Amino acid sequence: MISFSRRRFLQSGAIAGASSLLSVAPGKIHAAFAEAPIGIQLYTVGKELQSDVRGALKQIAAIGYAEVETAGFAGLTAREFRDELTRAGLHCHSAHMQWNVQDLGPLFDDAHALGVDFVVSSALFSPGTGDGSTVDDYKKLAAKLNNIAQETRNAGLQYAYHNHNFEFKDLGGGIIGYDILLSETDPALVQFELDCSWMIAAGFQPIQYFHKYPRRYRMLHIKDFVPGSKISVSLAPGLRPQGTELGRGHIDYKPILDAAAGTAVKYYYVEQEPPFLDMSALEAAKVDYDYLRRL
């Protein structure tokens, strides 16, 4: 369990990291972030979208969100979903897509119909590439991501990789799968969407990665987990931490966002992991938005 002293240590380390990373004046950093639109990963309100796409998107816009990132189209076609986003006054520059197909052409067609710039996946392990338990698995995955990203570039789109916590498992000798992906993918092709909370859940710090790879990150997922969450590199039931609203968990996002403002990060997406314990998903989305806006 993350003790109070460990949390203070991580937070103070993050602040120190931010100080060493950023050479831009703090006022300019804060202004840059203030001008960035607050987005939401629509996975957060997936059930609401399935019930009433138009109504859910209208409520998202009413909260104040300007950007969304998709994770499916709630039973609509990509073009129909784009029309609903336009009707709600929402912009969409990134989409999480289903990559477990041989022919990526239809995926790219959907991305163009949706009007996004970025197409995103998580780990694409398969029987041919292993399950992520060895160094070789991650080397093969890195090669696969390079190939996919080249196809994506040829289609006029940008590929980005989204992490969870399991990529930070020690594969032996302190070797981390996520570090292999960063070092063995082509920076000109493969960019990254950093899920800050999953990285922290595994015991690692986003600011350290911003410092080392300031040009590899284009998007952030911003979520929180309940206080007292255990360090975990597993998504298995009982081992994954419980999500909660921003500001009600154990992560201080101010130094993280200050550091991100000095990198190539362009889009910031709230994402909350279900189940929602104390309120509805849309109510939680409002709490999350208000937390970021206060920063």
C-alpha positions, -999 to +999 in steps of 0.1 A: +000+000+000+013+035-008+022+049+026+019+086+034+057+089+034+060+072+000+034+095-015+051+126-001+084+113-016+069+107-050+052+141-050+083+159-039+103+140-065+078+150-092+081+186-082+119+185-083+117+168-117+095+195-130+119+222-119+148+206-136+129+199-168+113+232-175+132+263-186+100+282-196+088+308-171+060+293-148+036+320-159+040+310-195+036+273-186+004+279-168-009+301-196-001+274-221-021+248-202-049+272-195-053+277-233-054+239-240-090+226-243-100+200-217-110+167-234-125+135-222-120+099-233-156+087-241-149+053-226-157+071-193-193+076-203-196+045-225-229+032-210-245+066-214-235+068-250-250+034-257-283+045-242-284+080-258-256+092-280-270+126-287-281+133-251-248+121-236-227+142-259-249+172-253-243+168-215-205+164-221-205+197-240-226+214-213-201+205-187-175+224-206-155+198-225-144+209-259-125+178-270-133+141-270-114+110-278-134+080-290-134+044-281-159+030-305-189+046-321-218+035-298-234+015-325-232+042-352-209+044-382-179+066-379-195+092-401-227+092-381-208+095-349-189+125-363-221+141-372-233+137-336-201+152-323-205+182-347-241+187-336-229+188-299-201+213-308-173+188-298-140+183-316-123+149-320-086+145-329-079+111-316-096+076-316-088+043-300-094+017-326-097-021-329-064-033-343-069-071-342-074-073-379-052-081-408-064-054-432-061-020-416-078-003-446-113-002-430-098+011-398-082+040-416-114+046-435-132+050-402-105+073-389-108+096-419-146+095-417-143+105-381-119+133-390-092+124-365-054+130-366-043+102-342-052+065-341-043+048-309-039+013-296-028-004-264-005-035-264-011-057-294+002-090-281-009-121-299+002-158-300+028-148-325+043-121-303+039-135-268+020-121-238+043-093-227+061-115-201+096-114-217+121-089-232+117-107-266+079-101-265+084-064-262+111-063-289+087-081-312+059-057-302+081-027-309+088-040-344+051-046-350+043-010-338+069+003-363+052-015-391+017-004-381+029+032-377+044+032-412+011+019-426-007+046-406+016+073-419+010+061-454-027+065-448-022+101-437-026+095-400-005+094-369-002+063-347+002+065-309+006+039-282-014+040-250+000+023-219-015+006-189+003-006-159+015-040-170+041-026-194+061-016-162+066-051-149+103-059-142+112-084-169+144-093-151+175-072-143+154-040-140+144-041-177+109-026-183+088-034-213+076+002-217+112+014-219+119-012-247+089+002-267+103+038-263+138+029-273+131+004-301+102+022-319+110+049-345+104+084-331+095+096-365+066+071-367+055+060-332+042+085-308+028+080-273-003+087-254+007+086-217-019+073-192-004+091-162-023+072-136-016+037-149+021+046-149+019+059-114-001+028-103+029+007-114+052+028-093+067+051-120+065+088-125+054+107-157+077+136-151+107+114-153+095+102-187+087+138-199+123+147-190+138+118-209+114+118-239+100+153-242+091+149-279+075+114-278+043+123-260+014+140-278-016+132-256-023+124-219-049+104-201-056+120-168-073+098-142-070+090-105-072+060-082-085+058-046-061+067-017-042+037-004-041+020-038-014-007-039+014-006-065+003-030-092+014-041-126-016-062-132-051-056-146-065-087-130-096-084-108-086-077-073-052-064-083-061-034-104-068-002-084-102+014-080-108+045-100-121+077-085-127+113-094-098+137-100-089+154-067-104+126-047-076+101-051-039+102-044-023+118-075-013+155-075-016+165-111-004+201-109+034+193-112+026+166-138+007+191-160+033+218-155+059+194-168+037+182-197+033+218-208+070+219-215+068+189-239+051+181-272+018+172-255-011+187-272-043+170-260-054+163-225-082+137-219-099+129-186-106+092-183-122+076-152-122+039-147-155+023-138-173+013-116-185+046-104-192+043-067-207+075-055-222+092-085-231+086-122-204+087-149-216+121-161-216+135-126-181+122-122-171+138-155-182+171-141-161+167-110-131+158-132-136+188-154-139+212-125-107+198-110-087+204-142-103+238-148-092+249-113-056+241-122 
